[in-house]
Structures are given as C-alpha cells and as structure tokens.
Amino acid sequence: MPIEDSSTSGEAAEQLSLLRLLREDLRCVKLRDPAARGELESLLTYPGVHAVIWHRLSNRLWRRGWRFPARFLSWLGRFLTNVDIHPGATIGRRFFIDHGAGVVIGETAEIGDDVTLYHGVTLGGTTWSPGKRHPSLEDDVVVGAGAKILGPITVGRGTRVGANSVVVNDVPADVTVVGIPAKVVYPDGAGKKVGRIDLNHHFMPDPVSAALSHIIDRVDFVEARLGLLQRHVREERSDEKHDQEEPCS
C-alpha cells in the first residue's frame, strides 16, 4: 500500500496533465538551444529531455505515496541519462537541462518555471537533518555548467549563476553571481530576458582579477609616493652636508 504524503508543494504542476507538461518541456528546447533542429530530434537524442520525462513520471508516483516504484523509476532514469533527480524534487514548467550530464537535484529542491541548468550542476543539501535542506530556484533562473547551489537557500527570479560558482547564501532577483563563494557582480536586471531567453551568462567579470588589479594599482601609487619621499630626503641630506663643508668666512 502507498504511504501517506502530506506535501503540498508543486500543486500547480499537479493540476496540469502529464502530457501537457512534457510537451512544454520539449517545446522549450528549441528556444534555449540553437543546436536543436526539431522536436522529434530533441525527444530522441537529448538526455536532458529524457531526464525530465523520467522525473515527471517518478514524481507523480512519489506524490501519490508509491515511494519504492518512484525511487526505482528515478534510478532507471539516472542509469540511462546520467542525471540524478530525486523523485521528491519539485520542478516547475518548461524545465530544461542542456547537455544533460552529471546533474544532481536533491529531494527537497524546488525549481520554478522556465529554469535552465547546464551540465554538472548540483542542487545539494548541507545537513543530514530531515526537512528542507536543498535550494529553491525561482522562475527564469539560469545556472551555468558545474555550479553548485547548496543548502536551503533561495535563488531569486531571473538570476544567473556563473559556471563553477558555489552558492551558499540567498541570492536576490535579477542579478548575476560568480565565484567561490558566489558574489553578485551584475546587479539590477542582469538576468532579464532579451528576446526569447537571455543565455549570455558567460559575459562575467572576474572578481578576483578585479581585486588584484586594484591592489596592484594601489601598490604602484604607494611606491611612487615612497620614491618621491626618498628623493626629498636625499636632497635634504645633500644640502645639509654641503652647508657643513662650506668654509667659515
């Protein structure tokens, strides 16, 4: 017998038919991947699409309390796609995993609508305690390749997470974050759509390089000041020596 499930998250997705959700997932591929040439090709050859299909199926079983069948279906999807999505994860509409490989999404993760993940992304937990322990991604978030988002934090709507960044704190909406730990580098509107979808998440400054550049400029300034002071000291000593060597009249 299936066990009771009191979870109420993901109700909006539950109200849609499974077929409609899958059609939306498939149609959004062409909008976000210029290499996609048609829905049939995407359906047959995109492991990211396959992973989402397996998750939609296993998640329906999970929400109805059929935990073991859900976990088995999830394992089968992972085996076939190399994308590990826990069947309890809540995923919104038009979800796309580009170059699906090595993606891990934990049990209590929550993902909004129109979210895009690249390969190697982890939505992981930071505690063994039960309850909410995985991140929440609001609508229109783009997460670059290899990024890790850890803990029960929230990434705001329209935000872009740079490749290989590690996010461990809440992120506001409409910004771009990069680094370890991730810092905001483009505030106010960095993640808004331009045309169909804004995928220019590679146009990011290097905050470490910027900090080093600032330090180098400051060192150059201090060295110039020190050189000027040393020259003044030498001139004063030379004048004092010259005055001492003059014969008395």
Disulfide bonds with the S-S distance in Angstrom:
none
